[in-house]
Amino acid sequence: MSFTLPDLPYSYDALAPYMSRETLEYHHDKHHLAYVNNGNNLLKGTEWEGKSLEEIVKGSYGKNAGLFNNAGQHYNHLHFWNWLKPNGGGAIPGELEKKIVEDLGSVEKFKEDFVQAGVTQFGSGWAWLAVKDGKLVIDKTPNGESPLVKGATPILGVDVWEHSYYIDYRNRRPDYLKAFVDNLVNWEYVAQLYSKAV
């Protein structure tokens, strides 16, 4: 299965002022495209050619760093564009909200801990909400890793590589993360992934 760059599910201006057209043009059209192109080149002739993206990510982890980095970032970004929406944030669908309260204390506590995971991820990486053994967990990973390689299913992730926020927020990563949880998250998509994961 070769990698392809998806179209954004909204216009480049749709997420302003929280994420600018310029950020999306660089992040989607340049960075994500590079993961797609490099991933396709590195996939050729490997044992993972013809496998699903999830199989490639899990299979290449710890075995083929170049392929893993690009496939992992392609996987993360395919979801990332869908984790964002214009006028996002807001109410969390019922079942998922109940589970967040049950496993993570409260919606407020979840938001605090999720933002904190992103703030404290040193260097490049991601903060996550994932399902592991039937429970919701908050996690953070370096570079292109995701909970997928730890036996968990990611249902929400935020990219804390600088290209994700530097144009709009400069070095204010906490402000970017707060804007993400309060104004950008597509909770319907998160709830869909949660339903599939359980």
N, C-alpha and C positions, 0 to 999 in steps of 0.2 A: 504494500500500500504506500504510494508516494504521498508526501505532504503537500498540501496546497494552502495558500493564504486565503482565509475567508474574507468576504466583505464585512465591514463593520455593520452591526445591526441598527445603526442610527447615523445621522449625518455628522461630519467632523465638528460642527458647531454645537451639537445637541447637548453636550455635557458642560458647557460653559455656565458659570464662571469657575466651576470646580475643577474642570479639566479642559484645557484650551484646544482649539483646532490645531495649533502648532504642536502641542504635545502628542495629540492623536496621530497627526501626519508623520511625525518622527517615529513614534512608538510602534504604530501599526505598519506604516508603509516602508520603514527602513529596518527597525530592529526585528520585528516579527518576520518580515520577509527574509532577513538574513538567516534566521533560525530554520526557516523552510528550505532555503536554497542549500545551506550547509548541511542540513539534516539529510536532504535527498542525495547529495554527493557522498556523504559518509555511509549511507544505508546500502549503496550499491555493492553487491557481491558479499554482503554479510549474511549470517544465518537468520537475521531478522527481516530480510527482504520479504515482502508479501504478508507480513504479520500485521496485526492491528496496532494502532498507536500505543495503547496501554501495554500490550505485550512487548513492544519495542522498548518502551520506557523501563518497565520492570526488568526485562531481560538484559538490557545493556548496562544497567546500574552496576557499578563496580567492575565491569568487564571491558567496556569500550567508552572511555570518558568523553571523547569528542562527539560520538553519536548520542550518548546519553544527554550531554549538555544541550544539544540542539533539539533532540526529540522531547526532552523534558520541558524545555522552554516553549516548544510548539504546543505541547499538551496544555501547559499552564495558561498560555495566552488564548488558545481556542476558548477556554472557559472564561478567562479574564474579561474579554469583550462582552460576554453575556452576563457577567456578574455586575456590569455597569448598565445604568439606564438613565435617561433624562428624568428629572424629578424622582430620583430613587430615594432610598432610605425609607422612612415612614414605617407603617405597620408591618409586622411580620405575620405571615399566615399562621392560623391557629395552632395546628398540630406541631409545627416547628417551634413556635413560640413556647408552647407547653414544654417541649423537650429541652429547649435552652434553659428555661427556668429550673426544670428538674435536674439537669446535669451540671449547669454552670452557675446556678444561684439566682440570677435575675437577668433581664435584658440589659440593664445598666451595667451590671458586673461583667457580662459577656463583652459588651462594647469596650469597657475599660481594659479588660484583659487582652482582647484582640488587638486593640491599638497598642497596648504595652508590648505585645509580642512583636509587632512591626517596628516599634521604636527601638527595641533592644536587639533586633537582628543586626549583628555587626556586619557592615559591608553590604553586599548585594544579597538579595534573597526574597523570601515571601513569608507572610503570616497567614495562618489557616484556621478554618473551622472544619473539622473532619469527623467522620463517623468511624469509631474503632470499637470492635466487639459490642456493637449495639449502643454505644454511648457517644455523646458529642464531646470532642476534645479540642482545645486550642493548641496550636503548635506553630513553630517557625522553622524554616529550613534555609540553608545557604544556597546561593546561586540558583540553579534550575531544578533543585530537588523539590519533591512534593510528598505529602503523606502516603501517596501511592507506593513509594518504595519502603514504607514502614508498615505495610499491611493494613493501611487505613484508606478510607475513601474521602477525598477532599470534596466539600460541598460549597465552600466559599474561600477565596484566596485574594490577597492583595499584594501586588507587586511593589516591593520596596527597592528595586534597582533605581538608581538616580534618574535614568531616562524616563521613568514613570512620573516623576514629579518635579524635577529640577527647573524646568522652564517656568512652571507656575508658582512653585513654592520655594525655589532656591534650596537652602539647607534646612528648611522647616518641615522635616518629615512628620513630626507629630500633627501639624496643621493639615497636611495632606491626608493622613490616616483618619483624622476626625471628620474631614469633609467627605471621605470615602464612606464611612459608616453612617453618617447622618444624611447625606445628600445623593449618593451615587448607587448604593447597593440595589440590585434587582432581586428582591426577596422572593418573587414568584419562581425565578430560575433556581435559587438556592433550595426552595421547598421541593421543586421537581427532583433535583439531585438527591435531596434527603429521602424522598419517597423511594427512589430507585435503590438507594444504598441500604435501606432497611427492608 
